[in-house]
Amino acid sequence: MKFFIDTADKNKIMDLIPTGMIDGVTTNPSLIMKQGDDMATTIKGICNIQNGPVSAEVTAIDYAHMVEEGQYLASLADNVVVKVPLTVDGLKACKTLRHLKIDVNVTLCFSVAQALLAAKADATYISPFVGRLDDTGENGMVLIADIVKMYGLHGFHTEVLVASIRTTKHVELAALLGADVCTIPPKILLELYEHPLTGKGLDAFLADWANTGQSILPQGHRGMRDDSKLVLGPDDGSFAI
Ligand code: E4P
């Protein structure tokens, strides 16, 4: 399962790239507003710092202008994915943009019927919003289970991109249900690393180790370590020294 990061904040993305966990980025007009820069500068900036897909959303609501905006957004960088809302015009625009070989993320999906329409419009990604469904008293993860099942039954290639993630539980369930992608706010991504027993166990190991007075590296050991050369591989997240 891929991890996209759900933010338009370039600094937050740069902080997380060294984890090797980031496969792409999603933005929306609200995130762009929060970040403060204009759309083109923000999207180009994000595309410059990582090669994964970057979703940039159209703001027109009629078909012709959506296609025009989508083509413009796609021209900003090779890894832009155009985001369109799940409306009649949005799905018409999706089909046209896909004919033009542009990747499309269909957003604001809240039902299996909508996900079915997006797959028929050849969407690259469908974004069901689990947190916002939970807010209404429904269970957003049930929708993910249903869409994954329905796409599997029909052999659709549209990837299920779980959006509006609010908790680490959403990510765990998305993985268990076979979703293709989770788009995760930076704070939740960092919470995925945490478990109280990990911290407690590490503290105990380090205290016992200190009591031994040992050091793993022998005195005078000349290692190969050179921090200036310790970098993350550009694509596979592997370390190279
Ligand atoms: C991402 O593509 C969505 O726009 C985002 O996950 C929505 O999240 P929110 O419901 O927390 O605003």
Residues whose N, C-alpha, C, O or C-beta is under 5 A from the ligand:
A	BS01	E4P	D6 T26 T27 N28 G131 R132 A163 S164 I165 T183
